[in-house]
Amino acid sequence: MSKQSLKSWKVLSLDKQQEVLDFVEFLARKTKQREEISSRWADMTALEAAQSVMGSVGDGPPDLSTNPKYMDGFGQ
């Protein structure tokens, strides 16, 4: 902490100092949660990430790549 920060801290009432501490703890928890989410996604394959939404479209065929009719002209 800088000297100016300490001076500012000292002039706050105890309840305001507690609010600042609560906010700092909130930011620390939020940062930790983001890091945990990022690390989970970093270790995940695209297939694993997509599994929760796979098959969520009700009207379509389950897997277009297994039906030659849907693959006609693909890549041309």
Number of C-alpha atoms within 10 A of each C-alpha: 5 7 8 9 9 10 10 10 14 11 10 12 10 11 9 12 14 12 12 14 12 12 12 12 12 12 12 12 12 12 12 12 12 12 12 12 11 12 11 11 13 9 9 12 9 9 9 10 12 11 10 9 8 11 13 10 9 7 7 9 12 13 10 11 10 10 11 9 9 12 11 9 8 6 5 4
